[in-house]
Amino acid sequence: MKKSDRISALVGPRPADAALDPRYTGFFSRFNAGEYYEAHDVLEHLWLECRDADALFFKGLIQIAGAFVHLQKHHLHPHHPKHARRLRPASRLLLLAAKNLAPFAPRHLHLDVAALRDRCTTLAEEIIAADYARNPWQPDRLPRFTLLDAA
């Protein structure tokens, strides 16, 4: 199966009257389900086509998904030689994402960017303050990002 077919299967068809690209909304569906790698993949497909200022916005969201891939893998395999070292890159990605999303605050494409940036920074600082010894990600408390109404 081609990657574009796999992405389409993850997000479904785009309704004719859709205001937002289904790959964008699909990112949030996959992320909120704890499917961070899939969320990354779905939005990367849109990011690679993007030729405007939104490319940096999408890149920041992809970095957040990447950070959560690290956190999830660390949680699942904390003593694995590779996965045990995932907290440092997770915190770096969260801080980089917050930086890349800054030009889009306070709100962009129905997302409260300011609040998301605060969550990323707080989470990264929590990891760093624990000297990379504590993973704040818990499978029973998955982070959820919600798109706001168009108003």
C-alpha positions in Angstrom: 0.0 0.0 0.0 1.3 3.4 -0.9 1.8 6.0 1.8 -0.9 8.3 0.4 -3.4 5.4 0.4 -2.5 4.6 4.1 -2.9 8.3 5.0 -6.3 8.4 3.3 -7.4 5.3 5.2 -6.4 7.0 8.4 -8.3 10.2 7.8 -11.1 9.3 5.4 -12.3 11.3 2.4 -12.5 15.0 2.4 -16.0 16.4 2.5 -16.7 18.9 -0.3 -17.6 21.6 2.3 -14.7 20.9 4.7 -13.1 24.1 6.0 -10.1 22.3 7.2 -8.0 19.7 5.5 -8.8 16.2 6.8 -5.1 15.5 7.3 -5.1 18.4 9.7 -8.2 17.3 11.6 -7.0 13.7 11.3 -3.8 14.6 13.1 -5.8 15.6 16.2 -7.9 12.4 16.0 -4.8 10.2 15.9 -3.0 12.2 18.5 -5.9 12.2 20.9 -6.1 8.4 20.5 -2.4 8.1 21.6 -1.4 7.2 18.0 1.5 9.7 17.9 3.4 8.1 15.1 0.3 8.0 12.9 -0.5 11.6 13.8 2.9 12.6 12.8 2.6 10.7 9.5 -0.8 12.1 8.7 0.3 15.7 9.2 3.6 15.2 7.5 1.7 14.3 4.4 0.1 17.8 4.4 3.3 19.6 5.5 5.2 18.2 2.5 2.7 19.7 0.2 2.5 23.1 2.0 4.1 26.0 0.3 3.0 28.8 2.5 3.5 30.1 6.0 1.5 27.3 7.5 4.4 24.9 6.8 6.1 26.1 10.0 2.8 25.7 11.9 2.5 22.1 10.7 6.1 21.4 11.5 5.6 22.5 15.1 2.7 20.1 15.4 4.7 17.3 13.9 7.4 18.0 16.4 4.9 17.6 19.2 3.8 14.3 17.9 7.4 13.2 17.6 8.1 14.2 21.2 5.1 12.1 22.3 6.4 9.1 20.3 9.6 9.4 22.4 7.6 9.7 25.7 5.4 6.8 24.9 8.3 4.5 23.8 10.2 5.4 27.0 7.2 4.6 29.1 6.6 1.3 27.5 10.3 0.2 27.5 12.1 2.3 30.2 15.1 0.0 30.5 15.6 -0.7 26.8 19.0 0.5 25.6 17.5 2.8 23.0 14.2 3.8 24.5 15.7 4.6 27.9 17.3 7.7 26.4 14.2 9.2 24.8 13.4 11.9 27.4 16.1 14.3 26.3 15.1 14.4 22.7 11.4 14.6 23.7 12.1 17.7 25.7 14.1 19.3 22.9 11.3 18.6 20.4 8.7 20.1 22.7 10.8 23.3 23.1 11.4 23.5 19.4 7.7 23.0 18.7 6.8 25.8 21.0 9.3 28.1 19.2 8.0 27.2 15.8 4.4 27.7 16.8 5.1 31.1 18.4 4.3 33.2 15.2 0.9 31.6 15.1 -0.2 32.5 18.6 -2.6 33.1 20.1 -4.9 31.2 17.7 -4.5 29.6 14.3 -6.6 27.2 12.2 -9.1 26.7 15.1 -6.3 25.8 17.6 -5.5 27.6 20.8 -1.8 27.9 19.9 -0.9 29.9 23.0 -2.2 27.2 25.3 -0.5 24.5 23.4 2.8 26.3 23.5 2.4 26.7 27.3 1.7 23.0 27.7 4.8 22.1 25.6 7.0 24.4 27.5 5.7 23.2 30.9 6.1 19.6 30.0 9.7 20.1 28.7 10.6 22.0 31.8 9.1 19.3 34.0 11.3 16.6 32.2 14.4 18.8 32.4 13.8 19.7 36.1 13.7 16.0 36.9 17.1 15.6 35.2 15.5 13.4 32.6 14.7 10.8 35.2 10.9 11.1 35.2 8.5 10.6 32.3 5.3 12.5 32.7 3.4 10.6 30.0 0.8 8.1 31.3 -1.4 5.9 29.2 -4.4 6.6 31.5 -4.0 10.4 31.1 -3.4 10.9 27.4 -3.1 14.6 26.4 -6.0 15.8 24.2 -5.9 18.7 21.8 -9.3 20.2 20.8 -10.0 22.4 17.8 -12.0 25.5 18.6 -15.1 26.7 16.8 -14.5 29.0 13.8 -15.8 32.1 15.6 
